[in-house]
Amino acid sequence: MKVIPLPAFNDNYIWVIHSSNSNAVAVVDPGDAAPVIDYIEEHDLTLETILITHYHNDHIGGVPTLKNRYQCRVYVSQRDNQPFSDRNLVEGDKISILNDEFHFGVIAVPGHTMGHIAYYGHDALFCGDTLFKAGCGRMFEGTPEVFMESLGKLAKLPTETKVYCAHEYTLSNLKFALSIEPDNEAIKQEINNSQSLRDENRPTVPSTIGQELRFNPFLRCHEDSVQQAANQATGHKTFSDPVRTFATIRQLKDNF
């Protein structure tokens, strides 16, 4: 499956999924219509489908223009229920796109927003603002318990799964991760790798689930090293509750 990132705004990525046997494409979270239109016109493509992970404007802002221009089909979380939606999705739904070439399952991942969903198939995860490389989204609507449960679902996906998140936050996330686990060699190595990519103005994503399990502190709240960092930050001598650890380091990241 060929997936191309289109940069948008300051740090968003709009993902383009290409058919292998036609000029049809799908896009994920087009917050801005302009880069999508430019890409489609430049490459003589047809926009068939739009996949939306959640309702924030930097993910849906371009949808009305694109739908009006290309008459494409739009998939949205049932909880978000946008006026441009052709089908509202819930956990466990299956969708087929690009003339049934690709098939995705829908995973409910509340936390960043309560209606947030992710799309998983073909060793690819389109997860919006739930899981970032070395990080996770801000907890605008969910609780630590809810967000951790969502991340736990994603952590159980096959380790080779490619994580197509929606923002280029990697270097900041890795610096925070290193502050939590200063002895984690995987974090140090990934800082070097990601810095090299950004120096060349290249995306640092996708990562894989296997990589995230090694260096993403929000997937490592069961690890002693992450729990100790949370203890130190809060002044507690000991607590080994992963949910409390998650809540603590999420708050630390908000103020990092």
C-alpha positions in Angstrom: 0.0 0.0 0.0 1.5 3.3 -1.1 1.0 6.1 1.4 2.2 9.6 0.9 2.3 12.5 3.4 1.1 15.9 2.5 2.3 18.6 4.9 -0.4 21.1 6.1 -0.4 24.1 8.4 2.6 24.1 10.7 3.0 20.4 11.5 0.0 18.4 10.3 0.2 15.5 7.9 -2.6 14.6 5.5 -2.1 11.0 4.4 -2.9 9.9 0.8 -3.6 6.3 0.2 -3.0 5.3 -3.4 -4.7 2.5 -5.3 -2.2 0.2 -7.0 -4.4 -0.5 -10.1 -6.1 2.9 -10.8 -5.7 6.6 -10.3 -8.0 6.6 -7.3 -6.9 7.8 -3.9 -8.2 8.2 -0.4 -7.1 10.9 2.1 -7.0 10.8 5.9 -7.8 13.9 8.0 -7.7 16.7 5.3 -7.7 19.8 7.5 -6.8 21.9 4.5 -8.2 21.3 1.0 -5.4 23.2 -0.9 -2.5 20.7 -0.6 -4.9 17.8 -1.5 -6.2 19.6 -4.5 -2.7 20.5 -5.7 -1.5 16.9 -5.3 -4.5 15.4 -7.1 -4.4 17.8 -10.0 -0.6 17.5 -10.3 -0.8 13.7 -10.5 -4.1 13.4 -12.4 -5.8 11.5 -9.6 -9.4 10.9 -8.5 -10.3 11.4 -4.9 -12.7 8.6 -3.9 -12.7 8.5 -0.1 -12.0 10.7 2.9 -11.3 9.0 6.3 -11.8 11.2 9.4 -10.4 10.3 12.8 -11.9 13.1 14.9 -13.7 16.4 14.6 -10.9 19.0 15.3 -10.8 21.6 12.5 -7.2 20.9 11.6 -8.4 17.4 10.6 -11.8 18.2 8.9 -11.5 21.8 7.7 -10.9 20.8 4.1 -13.7 18.2 3.8 -16.6 20.4 2.6 -14.5 21.8 -0.3 -13.1 18.4 -1.2 -16.5 16.7 -1.1 -18.1 19.4 -3.2 -15.3 19.3 -5.8 -14.8 15.5 -6.1 -18.1 14.0 -4.8 -16.1 11.7 -2.6 -17.4 9.4 0.2 -16.6 10.5 3.7 -16.3 8.3 6.8 -16.6 9.8 10.3 -17.0 8.6 13.9 -20.6 8.1 14.8 -20.1 10.2 17.9 -18.8 13.1 15.8 -21.7 12.8 13.3 -20.6 15.6 10.9 -23.0 17.0 8.3 -20.7 15.9 5.5 -20.6 12.3 6.6 -21.7 9.5 4.3 -21.3 6.8 6.9 -20.8 7.0 10.7 -18.5 4.4 12.2 -18.2 2.7 15.5 -15.8 0.2 17.1 -15.6 -3.0 15.1 -17.0 -1.6 11.8 -15.2 -2.7 8.6 -14.8 -0.5 5.5 -13.5 -1.2 2.0 -12.1 1.6 -0.1 -10.6 2.2 -3.5 -12.8 -0.3 -5.3 -12.5 -2.8 -2.5 -8.7 -2.9 -2.8 -8.1 -2.0 0.8 -10.0 -3.0 3.9 -9.8 -1.4 7.3 -11.2 -2.1 10.7 -12.4 0.7 13.0 -10.9 1.0 16.5 -12.6 3.4 19.0 -9.8 5.3 20.7 -11.4 7.9 23.0 -9.1 10.2 25.0 -8.0 13.1 22.9 -11.6 13.4 22.0 -14.3 11.0 23.1 -15.4 10.3 19.5 -11.9 9.6 18.2 -11.4 6.5 16.0 -8.5 4.9 14.2 -8.3 2.8 11.0 -6.3 -0.4 10.9 -5.5 -2.7 8.0 -2.7 -3.8 5.7 -0.2 -3.4 8.6 -1.1 0.3 8.7 -2.7 2.3 11.5 -4.1 5.8 10.8 -4.6 7.1 14.4 -5.0 10.9 14.1 -4.0 12.5 17.4 -4.3 9.4 19.7 -0.8 8.0 19.3 2.2 10.1 18.0 5.8 9.0 17.5 7.1 8.9 21.0 4.0 10.6 22.4 0.2 10.8 22.5 -2.4 13.5 22.0 -3.5 16.0 24.7 -6.3 14.7 26.9 -9.0 17.2 25.9 -12.1 15.1 26.7 -11.2 11.7 28.1 -9.9 10.6 31.5 -6.5 8.9 32.1 -8.3 5.5 32.4 -10.1 6.0 29.1 -7.0 7.2 27.2 -4.8 4.4 28.6 -7.4 1.8 27.5 -7.3 3.3 24.0 -3.5 3.3 23.8 -3.6 -0.3 25.2 -5.6 -1.4 22.2 -3.1 0.1 19.8 -0.1 -1.4 21.7 -1.5 -4.9 21.1 -1.4 -4.5 17.3 1.4 -6.4 15.5 4.8 -4.9 16.1 5.3 -4.3 12.4 2.2 -2.1 12.2 3.1 1.3 10.7 1.8 4.2 12.7 0.6 7.0 10.5 -0.1 9.8 13.0 -1.3 13.3 12.1 1.5 15.6 13.4 5.2 16.1 13.2 5.8 16.4 16.9 8.6 13.7 17.1 11.6 15.7 18.2 9.8 17.4 21.0 8.2 14.1 22.1 11.6 12.4 22.1 13.2 15.1 24.2 10.4 14.7 26.7 10.7 10.9 26.6 14.4 11.3 27.4 13.6 13.4 30.4 11.4 10.5 31.7 13.9 7.7 30.8 17.4 9.3 30.5 19.0 5.9 30.3 16.8 4.5 27.5 19.2 3.9 24.6 16.3 3.5 22.1 15.3 7.1 22.8 18.8 8.4 22.3 19.2 6.5 19.0 15.8 7.7 17.7 16.6 11.3 18.5 19.7 11.1 16.2 17.7 9.3 13.5 14.8 11.8 13.7 17.0 14.8 13.8 18.8 13.6 10.6 15.4 13.3 8.9 14.2 16.7 9.9 17.6 18.2 8.9 16.7 17.0 5.4 13.1 18.3 5.8 11.8 14.7 5.7 9.0 13.3 7.8 10.0 11.3 10.9 6.8 9.2 10.5 5.5 6.5 10.2 7.1 4.7 13.1 6.0 1.1 14.0 4.2 -0.2 17.1 7.4 -2.2 17.9 9.4 1.1 18.0 6.8 2.8 20.1 6.9 0.1 22.7 10.6 0.8 23.1 10.6 4.6 23.3 7.1 6.0 23.8 6.7 6.7 27.6 2.9 6.7 27.2 3.0 3.0 26.1 5.5 2.3 28.9 3.6 3.3 32.0 4.0 -0.3 33.4 7.8 0.1 33.3 9.6 0.8 36.6 11.7 3.6 35.0 8.6 5.5 33.9 6.8 5.0 37.2 9.9 6.2 39.1 9.9 9.4 37.0 6.3 9.9 37.8 7.0 9.3 41.5 9.8 11.8 41.5 7.7 14.4 39.8 4.9 14.1 42.3 6.9 13.6 45.4 5.3 10.2 46.1 7.7 7.6 47.3 6.1 4.7 45.5 3.2 4.0 43.3 3.0 1.4 40.6 -0.4 2.2 39.1 0.1 2.6 35.3 -3.0 4.9 35.1 -1.7 7.3 37.7 1.7 7.2 36.0 0.0 8.0 32.7 -1.9 10.9 34.2 1.3 12.3 35.8 3.5 12.1 32.7 0.7 13.5 30.5 0.5 16.5 32.8 4.3 16.8 32.7 4.2 16.8 28.9 1.5 19.5 28.8 3.9 21.8 30.6 7.2 20.6 29.0 
